[in-house]
Amino acid sequence: MRRIAVALLVAGVVFGAVYGLAASLGVSSRSLGAGNSAVAACQGATLTASYAVSYDSTLPGYKVGVVTVNGLDTTSATNCASKSFRITLTNSSNTSLAEVTGTTPASGTSFTADFSSSGVLASNVTGVHLVIAG
Protein backbone atom coordinates (compact mmCIF):
# COMPACT_ATOMS: atom_id res chain seq x y z
CA MET A 1 0.00 0.00 0.00
CA ARG A 2 2.84 2.35 0.83
CA ARG A 3 4.43 1.73 -2.61
CA ILE A 4 1.21 2.72 -4.34
CA ALA A 5 0.99 5.92 -2.32
CA VAL A 6 4.61 6.82 -3.14
CA ALA A 7 4.03 6.03 -6.83
CA LEU A 8 0.93 8.24 -6.91
CA LEU A 9 2.80 11.04 -5.17
CA VAL A 10 5.71 10.85 -7.64
CA ALA A 11 3.28 10.73 -10.59
CA GLY A 12 1.49 13.82 -9.26
CA VAL A 13 4.73 15.76 -8.85
CA VAL A 14 5.93 14.81 -12.36
CA PHE A 15 2.58 15.70 -13.93
CA GLY A 16 2.52 19.05 -12.11
CA ALA A 17 6.05 19.90 -13.20
CA VAL A 18 5.42 19.02 -16.86
CA TYR A 19 2.12 20.88 -16.89
CA GLY A 20 3.75 23.93 -15.32
CA LEU A 21 6.58 23.96 -17.86
CA ALA A 22 4.18 23.58 -20.78
CA ALA A 23 2.02 26.43 -19.49
CA SER A 24 5.03 28.74 -19.38
CA LEU A 25 5.85 28.36 -23.10
CA GLY A 26 5.05 31.53 -24.99
CA VAL A 27 4.12 32.06 -28.61
CA SER A 28 3.88 35.13 -30.80
CA SER A 29 3.84 36.03 -34.48
CA ARG A 30 7.65 36.39 -34.39
CA SER A 31 8.54 33.12 -32.64
CA LEU A 32 7.66 29.46 -32.90
CA GLY A 33 6.80 27.44 -29.84
CA ALA A 34 3.95 25.55 -28.28
CA GLY A 35 0.66 27.37 -27.96
CA ASN A 36 -1.89 29.25 -30.02
CA SER A 37 -1.50 32.62 -31.66
CA ALA A 38 -3.02 34.35 -34.65
CA VAL A 39 -0.35 35.13 -37.23
CA ALA A 40 -1.13 37.70 -39.89
CA ALA A 41 -0.36 36.79 -43.48
CA CYS A 42 1.71 39.15 -45.59
CA GLN A 43 -0.89 38.83 -48.36
CA GLY A 44 -4.41 37.57 -48.88
CA ALA A 45 -4.05 36.29 -52.43
CA THR A 46 -3.14 32.69 -53.21
CA LEU A 47 0.36 31.87 -54.40
CA THR A 48 0.83 29.21 -57.09
CA ALA A 49 3.93 27.11 -57.61
CA SER A 50 5.08 25.25 -60.70
CA TYR A 51 8.35 23.62 -61.65
CA ALA A 52 10.34 22.84 -64.75
CA VAL A 53 11.87 19.41 -65.32
CA SER A 54 14.84 18.20 -67.33
CA TYR A 55 16.13 14.72 -68.13
CA ASP A 56 19.16 13.57 -66.13
CA SER A 57 20.78 10.37 -67.37
CA THR A 58 22.67 9.92 -64.08
CA LEU A 59 19.42 9.43 -62.13
CA PRO A 60 18.02 8.26 -64.72
CA GLY A 61 14.82 10.22 -65.14
CA TYR A 62 13.36 13.67 -65.13
CA LYS A 63 14.51 15.86 -62.25
CA VAL A 64 13.05 19.04 -60.80
CA GLY A 65 14.80 22.18 -61.98
CA VAL A 66 13.55 25.66 -61.13
CA VAL A 67 10.41 26.16 -59.03
CA THR A 68 8.51 29.34 -59.93
CA VAL A 69 6.10 30.95 -57.48
CA ASN A 70 3.52 33.38 -58.93
CA GLY A 71 1.04 35.75 -57.34
CA LEU A 72 3.42 37.53 -54.96
CA ASP A 73 2.19 40.82 -53.49
CA THR A 74 4.98 43.40 -53.28
CA THR A 75 2.86 46.57 -53.43
CA SER A 76 0.18 46.57 -50.70
CA ALA A 77 0.75 47.95 -47.20
CA THR A 78 1.26 44.44 -45.74
CA ASN A 79 3.16 42.88 -48.62
CA CYS A 80 5.57 39.95 -48.93
CA ALA A 81 8.46 41.90 -50.48
CA SER A 82 12.00 41.19 -49.27
CA LYS A 83 11.01 38.44 -46.84
CA SER A 84 12.72 35.10 -46.19
CA PHE A 85 11.20 32.08 -47.90
CA ARG A 86 11.64 28.32 -47.73
CA ILE A 87 10.37 25.97 -50.44
CA THR A 88 10.23 22.25 -49.67
CA LEU A 89 9.51 19.48 -52.17
CA THR A 90 7.73 16.53 -50.56
CA ASN A 91 6.73 13.00 -51.52
CA SER A 92 3.45 11.11 -50.94
CA SER A 93 4.39 10.53 -47.27
CA ASN A 94 4.94 14.30 -46.85
CA THR A 95 8.65 13.63 -46.35
CA SER A 96 11.03 16.36 -47.44
CA LEU A 97 12.95 15.54 -50.63
CA ALA A 98 14.81 18.85 -50.91
CA GLU A 99 14.63 22.38 -49.62
CA VAL A 100 15.75 25.78 -50.91
CA THR A 101 15.76 29.05 -48.98
CA GLY A 102 16.05 32.61 -50.16
CA THR A 103 14.52 36.07 -50.07
CA THR A 104 11.46 37.23 -52.00
CA PRO A 105 12.10 40.08 -54.46
CA ALA A 106 11.49 43.71 -53.54
CA SER A 107 9.25 44.14 -56.58
CA GLY A 108 7.42 41.97 -59.08
CA THR A 109 4.87 39.19 -58.70
CA SER A 110 7.01 36.05 -58.98
CA PHE A 111 10.22 34.48 -57.73
CA THR A 112 12.18 31.30 -58.31
CA ALA A 113 14.11 28.67 -56.39
CA ASP A 114 16.65 26.43 -58.14
CA PHE A 115 16.48 22.72 -57.25
CA SER A 116 18.65 21.59 -60.20
CA SER A 117 21.56 20.43 -58.06
CA SER A 118 19.28 18.53 -55.64
CA GLY A 119 18.74 15.59 -58.00
CA VAL A 120 15.08 15.12 -57.06
CA LEU A 121 13.13 12.89 -59.42
CA ALA A 122 10.03 14.76 -60.59
CA SER A 123 8.01 11.54 -60.35
CA ASN A 124 8.60 11.48 -56.57
CA VAL A 125 7.29 15.01 -55.96
CA THR A 126 3.68 15.19 -54.78
CA GLY A 127 3.82 18.47 -52.85
CA VAL A 128 5.46 21.89 -52.91
CA HIS A 129 5.40 23.64 -49.53
CA LEU A 130 6.16 27.34 -49.23
CA VAL A 131 6.74 29.42 -46.10
CA ILE A 132 7.33 33.17 -46.19
CA ALA A 133 8.45 34.72 -42.91
CA GLY A 134 9.67 38.02 -41.63
Backbone as numpy.savetxt, mean C-alpha at the origin, in Angstrom:
# Nx Ny Nz CAx CAy CAz Cx Cy Cz
-6.73 -26.31 43.86 -7.54 -25.12 43.86 -6.68 -23.85 43.86
-5.60 -23.92 44.61 -4.70 -22.77 44.69 -4.06 -22.50 43.32
-3.70 -23.56 42.59 -3.11 -23.39 41.25 -4.08 -22.69 40.30
-5.33 -23.03 40.39 -6.33 -22.40 39.52 -6.45 -20.91 39.87
-6.46 -20.60 41.12 -6.56 -19.20 41.54 -5.35 -18.39 41.07
-4.15 -18.98 41.19 -2.93 -18.30 40.72 -2.98 -18.13 39.20
-3.43 -19.17 38.50 -3.52 -19.09 37.04 -4.50 -18.01 36.61
-5.64 -17.91 37.27 -6.62 -16.88 36.95 -6.07 -15.49 37.25
-5.34 -15.36 38.34 -4.74 -14.08 38.69 -3.71 -13.64 37.64
-2.85 -14.58 37.24 -1.84 -14.27 36.22 -2.52 -13.91 34.90
-3.54 -14.67 34.51 -4.26 -14.39 33.27 -4.88 -13.00 33.31
-5.46 -12.63 34.46 -6.06 -11.30 34.60 -5.04 -10.18 34.48
-3.88 -10.37 35.08 -2.81 -9.36 35.01 -2.32 -9.22 33.57
-2.08 -10.35 32.89 -1.61 -10.31 31.50 -2.64 -9.64 30.61
-3.91 -10.03 30.75 -4.96 -9.42 29.93 -5.02 -7.91 30.16
-4.98 -7.50 31.42 -5.03 -6.07 31.75 -3.86 -5.30 31.16
-2.67 -5.89 31.22 -1.49 -5.22 30.66 -1.59 -5.07 29.16
-1.99 -6.14 28.47 -2.12 -6.10 27.00 -3.20 -5.12 26.60
-4.33 -5.15 27.28 -5.43 -4.24 26.97 -4.99 -2.79 27.19
-4.28 -2.53 28.26 -3.79 -1.19 28.54 -2.82 -0.69 27.50
-1.91 -1.56 27.04 -0.96 -1.16 26.00 -1.67 -0.89 24.69
-2.63 -1.73 24.33 -3.36 -1.54 23.08 -4.16 -0.25 23.11
-4.74 0.09 24.25 -5.52 1.31 24.37 -4.66 2.56 24.26
-3.38 2.44 24.53 -2.51 3.62 24.48 -1.95 3.89 23.09
-2.18 3.01 22.12 -1.69 3.24 20.76 -2.50 4.35 20.12
-1.82 5.30 19.52 -2.50 6.41 18.87 -2.48 6.26 17.36
-3.38 6.94 16.71 -3.43 6.94 15.26 -3.85 8.31 14.78
-3.29 8.73 13.65 -3.67 10.00 13.06 -3.52 9.89 11.56
-3.83 10.95 10.83 -3.71 10.91 9.38 -2.26 10.93 8.92
-1.32 11.21 9.81 0.10 11.27 9.47 0.89 10.04 9.93
0.27 9.16 10.73 1.00 8.00 11.22 0.14 6.75 11.12
0.80 5.62 11.07 0.12 4.34 10.96 0.29 3.59 12.26
-0.78 3.08 12.78 -0.75 2.32 14.02 -2.04 1.57 14.16
-2.34 1.11 15.34 -3.59 0.42 15.58 -4.62 1.45 16.03
-5.83 1.34 15.50 -6.88 2.25 15.90 -7.72 2.64 14.71
-8.56 3.63 14.90 -9.43 4.13 13.84 -9.24 5.62 13.70
-9.16 6.08 12.46 -9.05 7.50 12.20 -9.46 7.77 10.77
-10.19 8.84 10.56 -10.56 9.23 9.21 -9.35 9.89 8.55
-9.03 9.45 7.35 -7.90 10.01 6.63 -8.43 10.61 5.34
-8.18 11.88 5.15 -8.68 12.58 3.97 -7.87 12.17 2.75
-8.56 11.99 1.65 -7.90 11.67 0.38 -7.40 12.95 -0.26
-6.35 12.84 -1.06 -5.84 14.03 -1.73 -6.64 14.34 -2.99
-7.55 13.44 -3.37 -8.43 13.71 -4.49 -9.64 12.80 -4.42
-10.73 13.24 -5.03 -11.96 12.45 -5.02 -12.12 11.56 -6.24
-11.46 11.92 -7.32 -11.60 11.17 -8.57 -10.84 9.84 -8.51
-11.30 8.90 -9.30 -10.69 7.57 -9.35 -9.44 7.59 -10.22
-8.41 6.93 -9.75 -7.18 6.75 -10.54 -7.28 5.41 -11.27
-6.75 5.35 -12.48 -6.72 4.09 -13.23 -5.28 3.74 -13.55
-4.97 2.46 -13.46 -3.61 1.98 -13.75 -3.64 0.99 -14.90
-2.64 1.09 -15.75 -2.46 0.13 -16.84 -0.97 -0.13 -16.97
-0.62 -1.23 -17.61 0.81 -1.50 -17.78 1.10 -2.09 -19.15
2.31 -1.77 -19.62 2.80 -2.28 -20.89 3.57 -3.57 -20.62
3.58 -4.47 -21.59 4.33 -5.71 -21.46 5.30 -5.85 -22.63
6.35 -6.61 -22.40 7.30 -6.92 -23.46 7.79 -8.35 -23.26
8.14 -9.02 -24.36 8.59 -10.41 -24.27 10.03 -10.45 -23.76
10.28 -11.36 -22.83 11.62 -11.55 -22.26 11.96 -13.03 -22.39
12.89 -13.35 -23.25 13.24 -14.75 -23.51 13.94 -15.40 -22.31
14.46 -14.61 -21.39 15.13 -15.20 -20.22 14.12 -15.70 -19.18
12.87 -15.26 -19.25 11.88 -15.69 -18.27 11.32 -17.09 -18.57
10.96 -17.55 -19.65 10.48 -16.86 -20.86 9.01 -16.48 -20.70
8.66 -15.38 -21.31 7.28 -14.90 -21.28 7.23 -13.40 -21.33
6.01 -12.89 -21.24 5.81 -11.45 -21.27 5.93 -10.90 -19.85
6.76 -9.87 -19.70 6.97 -9.26 -18.39 6.34 -7.87 -18.36
6.06 -7.42 -17.14 5.51 -6.08 -16.94 6.62 -5.07 -17.14
6.30 -4.02 -17.89 7.25 -2.94 -18.12 6.89 -1.73 -17.28
6.36 -0.72 -17.93 6.01 0.54 -17.27 4.53 0.53 -16.90
4.24 0.85 -15.63 2.87 1.04 -15.17 2.55 2.52 -15.29
1.41 2.84 -15.92 0.97 4.22 -16.07 -0.29 4.43 -15.24
-0.28 5.47 -14.43 -1.44 5.83 -13.62 -2.02 7.12 -14.18
-3.33 7.09 -14.51 -4.02 8.26 -15.07 -5.09 8.75 -14.11
-5.44 10.03 -14.27 -6.50 10.63 -13.48 -6.00 11.39 -12.27
-4.72 11.72 -12.24 -4.13 12.41 -11.09 -4.59 13.86 -11.04
-4.96 14.31 -9.85 -5.36 15.70 -9.63 -4.15 16.47 -9.09
-3.68 17.44 -9.87 -2.56 18.28 -9.42 -2.96 19.75 -9.34
-4.27 20.04 -9.50 -4.68 21.45 -9.57 -5.64 21.90 -8.47
-6.40 21.02 -7.86 -7.37 21.45 -6.84 -6.64 21.83 -5.55
-7.39 22.39 -4.61 -6.79 22.83 -3.34 -6.18 21.66 -2.55
-6.81 20.51 -2.58 -6.28 19.32 -1.88 -5.84 18.30 -2.92
-4.80 18.61 -3.64 -4.39 17.76 -4.76 -3.31 16.76 -4.36
-2.97 15.88 -5.30 -1.98 14.83 -5.06 -0.62 15.14 -5.68
-0.35 16.39 -5.99 0.91 16.78 -6.61 2.08 16.63 -5.64
3.19 16.16 -6.15 4.46 16.07 -5.41 4.34 15.28 -4.10
3.62 14.18 -4.15 3.47 13.32 -2.97 4.13 11.97 -3.24
4.55 11.30 -2.20 5.17 9.98 -2.33 4.14 8.96 -2.77
4.56 8.04 -3.65 3.66 6.96 -4.04 4.39 5.62 -3.96
3.59 4.57 -3.84 4.09 3.20 -3.87 3.12 2.38 -4.71
3.64 1.73 -5.74 2.82 0.85 -6.58 3.31 -0.57 -6.35
2.37 -1.47 -6.06 2.69 -2.87 -5.81 1.91 -3.73 -6.79
2.61 -4.64 -7.46 1.97 -5.64 -8.31 1.73 -6.88 -7.46
0.51 -7.43 -7.51 0.18 -8.59 -6.70 -0.35 -9.74 -7.55
-0.29 -10.95 -6.98 -0.82 -12.13 -7.66 -2.20 -12.46 -7.10
-2.73 -13.63 -7.48 -4.09 -14.01 -7.08 -4.23 -14.23 -5.57
-3.12 -14.45 -4.87 -3.15 -14.59 -3.41 -2.91 -13.25 -2.72
-2.88 -12.17 -3.49 -2.61 -10.82 -2.99 -1.20 -10.71 -2.40
-0.29 -11.53 -2.90 1.10 -11.49 -2.49 1.86 -10.53 -3.40
2.72 -9.72 -2.82 3.49 -8.76 -3.58 4.47 -9.46 -4.51
4.45 -9.07 -5.77 5.40 -9.58 -6.77 6.55 -8.60 -6.97
6.25 -7.33 -6.90 7.27 -6.27 -7.05 6.66 -4.96 -6.60
7.53 -4.03 -6.27 7.08 -2.74 -5.76 8.01 -1.64 -6.26
7.43 -0.50 -6.62 8.20 0.66 -7.05 7.68 1.87 -6.28
8.60 2.70 -5.81 8.21 3.93 -5.12 8.69 5.14 -5.91
8.11 6.27 -5.62 8.51 7.49 -6.30 7.72 8.67 -5.78
7.69 9.73 -6.56 6.97 10.95 -6.21 6.08 11.34 -7.37
4.83 11.69 -7.08 3.92 12.11 -8.14 4.42 13.43 -8.72
4.07 13.72 -9.98 4.55 14.96 -10.59 3.86 16.19 -10.00
4.50 17.33 -10.15 3.95 18.59 -9.67 2.81 19.09 -10.56
2.77 18.62 -11.81 1.70 19.02 -12.72 1.41 17.84 -13.66
0.27 17.92 -14.31 -0.12 16.85 -15.22 -1.13 15.91 -14.56
-1.63 14.97 -15.34 -2.68 14.07 -14.84 -2.26 12.61 -14.84
-0.99 12.32 -15.13 -0.54 10.93 -15.12 0.91 10.84 -14.65
1.29 9.63 -14.23 2.68 9.36 -13.87 2.96 7.89 -14.11
4.24 7.55 -14.13 4.64 6.18 -14.45 5.57 5.60 -13.39
5.63 4.28 -13.38 6.57 3.55 -12.53 7.14 2.42 -13.38
8.45 2.28 -13.41 9.11 1.31 -14.28 9.41 0.00 -13.54
8.75 -1.07 -13.96 8.94 -2.40 -13.39 9.78 -3.30 -14.30
10.38 -2.74 -15.34 11.10 -3.53 -16.34 12.18 -4.42 -15.74
12.91 -3.92 -14.77 14.01 -4.69 -14.20 13.54 -5.70 -13.14
12.25 -5.69 -12.81 11.73 -6.59 -11.78 11.53 -8.01 -12.27
11.38 -8.19 -13.57 11.20 -9.53 -14.14 9.90 -10.20 -13.72
8.83 -9.45 -13.61 7.54 -10.00 -13.20 6.77 -10.44 -14.43
6.40 -11.72 -14.46 5.59 -12.23 -15.56 4.21 -11.58 -15.53
3.78 -11.03 -16.66 2.48 -10.36 -16.73 1.35 -11.33 -16.41
1.52 -12.59 -16.75 0.47 -13.58 -16.49 0.25 -13.82 -15.00
1.20 -13.45 -14.16 1.06 -13.64 -12.71 0.39 -12.45 -12.02
0.29 -11.33 -12.71 -0.25 -10.12 -12.10 -1.78 -10.13 -12.17
-2.41 -10.03 -10.99 -3.86 -9.93 -10.92 -4.31 -8.64 -10.24
-3.36 -7.90 -9.66 -3.72 -6.65 -8.99 -2.61 -5.63 -9.06
-3.02 -4.36 -9.12 -2.08 -3.24 -9.05 -2.57 -2.36 -7.90
-1.77 -2.26 -6.85 -2.14 -1.48 -5.67 -1.33 -0.18 -5.66
-2.01 0.91 -5.38 -1.38 2.22 -5.37 -1.69 2.94 -4.06
-0.64 3.47 -3.44 -0.81 4.30 -2.24 -0.10 5.62 -2.50
-0.80 6.71 -2.26 -0.22 8.05 -2.33 -0.28 8.63 -0.92
0.84 9.09 -0.43 0.91 9.60 0.95 1.67 10.91 1.01
1.36 11.69 2.02 2.13 12.90 2.23 1.31 14.10 2.50
